[in-house]
Amino acid sequence: MGESKRGVFLNTKLKLLLLLTSSVLFAVIVWFVYTTFSAERKSRNGQALDDLLRLDASNALAILRVLQGLMTLASASALAHSLELVQWCLCARSHGISYVVFLILSPATGHIATLRLLFSRSIKRMHRMWALTK
């Protein structure tokens, strides 16, 4: 069940887009914070503010919170995709984890199924230890 070249290409583009989005959002957040603090400092010193940002503290905090949420979403998605790739690379190795351990550790396997695997007579003791960790 191989994935088509187009699917792999689109998946790679999605990962790169998530990484680029989180990097750009981080740069925007740093710029916004610097500009906001700079405007606040100029306001305190009686200097003219930049025309670009004339926000009060509550609006600045709201904008920062939204940007932080978007950056967290993009970063978490990129991290999840990367860890999924690592997981499949470990499984595909010749000495990688077995299918039973993969099922036991998978978050998609429920507790009842894990218990059934734990008490199954066809799995090794080491695999049962993995089931106990869950």
N, C-alpha and C positions, 0 to 999 in steps of 0.2 A: 504494500500500500504506500507507494512513493508519492510524495507531493510534487505537483507539477512545477516546472521552472517558473512559470508565471506566479504561482502561489508563493514560492520561496522569495521571489523578487519583491512581491507586494508586502510580504511579511517583513523583509529586511527594510523596505522603504518606511513601513510603519514604525519600526524600532528607531530608525534614524530620525524620523520626524518627531517622535516623542523625545528623543535626546536633544534635538535641536530646539524644540519648544521649551523644554525645561531650562536649557542654557540661556535662551533669549529672555525667558521670564525672570530668571535670576538676575541677568544684567539690567532689566527694566526695574526690578525691585531695588537693586543697589543704586541705580541712577535716581529713582524716585525718592528714596530715603535721603540721599545726599542733597538733592535739590530742595526737599522739604526742610531739612535742617539748616541748609544755607539760607533759605528764605526766612526762616524763623530767627536766625542770628542777625540777618540784615534788618529785620523788623525791630528787633530789640535795640539795635544800634542806631535806629532812625534813618537807615539808608533806604533807597528806593528798591522795591521788590522787582524780581524778574517778571516779565509779562507772561511767561509760560505757566507758572504755577502760582495761583492766588487761591489757596485753599485754607480752610480753617482746620484745626486739629482733628475734629471728628470725621470730616471728609477724607483727610489724609489717612487716618487709621482704617476707615472703611475700604478705601482703595487698596491699601497695603494688605488687608485681610483677604480681599478677593484675589489679589495677585498671588498671595501666599498659598491660598487654596488651590488655585490653578497650577502653580508650580509643584505643589505636593502631589496632585493627581498625575501630572505628567511624569514626575520622577518615580512615583510608585509604580506606574504602568511600565516604564522603561526597566526598572529593577525587576519586576515580576517576569517580564519577557526574557531578561538576561538570565535569571535564575532557572527559568524553565528550560532554556537552551543548555545550561550547565547540567541540569537534571537528565535531559535526554542524552547528552554526551556521555555522562557516567553510565547510563543504562546500556548504551550501544557498544561500550567497550567489551572486549573479549572476557575480561575479568570484572565486568561491571556487576551491579546488584542484580539479583535474580528477579523474575517476574513476581514471585510471591512477596518478596520484601517490598517491591515497588507498590504492589496492591496494599500491603499492610500500612505503609507510610503515606500513601496517597490521602489527601484530605477528602477526596471523593468517596472513599470507602468509609461507610458508616461504622458505628460502634458494634452493632449486631454482626455485621460481616467480619469485622476484625476479631470478635469473639469466636465466630465460627472458624476462622483461619487459625486462631490460637489453639483451639481444641481439636483441630483436624489431625488425624494420624499420619497424613501424607507429607507433612512439612517437617523440616529439621528443627532441632532444638534452638539453634542460633536464630532461626526465623521467628520462633516463638518469643525470644527475648526482644526482638524488634516490635512484636505485637504488644508486649507488656509496656514498652516505652510510650505507646500511644495512649 
